[in-house]
Every structure is written in C-alpha cells, then in structure tokens.
Amino acid sequence: MTKKDEQNYRDNLKRIKLLRLIDDDFMSIFFDGYIEGVELVLNVILNRNDVKIIDARTQKQLNNLNGRSIRLDIYAEDNTGSRYDVEIQRKNKGANPKRARYHSSMIDADMLKEGTNFEDLRGNYVIFITENDVFGLNKPAYFIESVFHETKVQFGDNRHIIYVNGSMRTKDTALGRLMSDFYCTDAKDMHYKELAERFRNFKETEKGVKYMCDVLDEMKNEAVERANIEHAKAMIKDGMLSLEKIAEYSGLSLDKIRELAGRQSA
C-alpha cells in the first residue's frame, strides 16, 4: 500500500467513525433492504405496532415522463399495499410543504397502474425527518391530514404527511429515543438494539469497515467526475478550446466531451 493509499484509508476510517443515520449517504446504505429496521422506524414514528413491511429500498427513482422525476431516500411497502417515503432533511428548505405534496402525488401515480380503479389506491405516507423544528411549535412530530374545514372530520383520502422533529431527542419517549439513535456515532450509545447491531456491523467489523471504505472511495471518485464534467461544460460553453484540449484538461474521455458538447448544442 502506497503512502497515498494509507492516508486515504486513515481518512476513510475517520469518516466512518463519525457517520450517523441522519447522514444521507450512510442512511442509504444502512436501510437498503433492511426490512426489520424500516419497520421499526415506521412503527415508532406512527405510534403503531402493526406496520408489516414487505419491501424496503433506498434511493428509489420515480420517473415522470412529462415533468420532474424524484428519488426517494427510503421507499417501503407494507402488507396492505400502503407506500411509505421517508426523507432525511438536514436543511429546512428541503422540507418544503409543496415538496411533500409532490412526493405524495408521485407515489400515487406510481401506485395506480393503468387500467386500475381509484379505489385501488392504498395508504400514502410521506415522512420528513428534519434536523430542526421546521414549524417552530416545539412538537416532536407534526401529522398533516386532509379534513373537512367545517367539521374537522377526516376527508378519507388515506394520504398522510408527517414531519418528525429531529431536534427533540428526549429519552423518555420511543420517538425521542429513535431520534437520539439517528444522531449516534457509536453503537453502544444507541437505544434500539436492532439498529445498534447493524450499526456495529458496518462500523466495527472488518467486513463492514472494508465495505464502507469501498463505498466512500466510490463516492469520492463520483464527486471528482461530477466536478470534471462541470469544468468541461464551462470550457465547452466558453468555446476557446478544442474538444481534444478540453478532454486533456478535464481528464475525461474525448467521447464524453463530444457527448457533453452535443447536449449543449442540442
């Protein structure tokens, strides 16, 4: 191993030590395919014990051929057909109510296949776990439902939007303990043993650490490539250099530069 590789490995170990479930990248790795963990999180947030998850994935893409597509942080389906979208939001602007509305509509569109009836729509849950108290009312969670304005009776569309206040990490409630676990960097400090065990596997076992190092290296390479692409786009737009020179300076292949140039001229 070269000195550069050794330094990179040490840097990765430092990053792994500091990772938390509230961090998007680690959350995506931790909960992908982890049905039991997603089930636990949903039951705690919804204050239920009957949510039975049959599918759990992270970074699920929902495509809109005529508009904006979205990528869900955590996507889940339960045994009744209800769908869940859990979004981790460190910044308040990412938890905009209109974003919740759009995510909800995209889940409905994905759920209702061609030829099926509107009555076939199942429960639709969009859940934001936010780092701050977005609404400033000092509540652990905010549940938004459709109701008749005049009577406050529920409308019955089975659409639910929930904001979980990640800043309220009190140890005397199940939700507070869960939010505390989302901010832990060490498994021994976590309250939910199911989450702690998986957390430990990723951060403390040889196999888990190696996997995390590989993931971090891949993410680093992807970030470098994105930066190179943006640099190349700027040079193409400037028009002062040949495509061959842009390829040389950006580190991208000539074919990639031609592809980028073709997009900009289209």
Helices and strands as residue ranges (DSSP letters): H 3-18, H 24-31, H 35-46, E 53-62, E 70-78, E 83-89, G 92-95, H 97-111, G 118-120, E 124-130, E 141-145, E 159-165, H 174-182, G 187-189, H 193-204, H 206-238, H 243-250, H 254-265
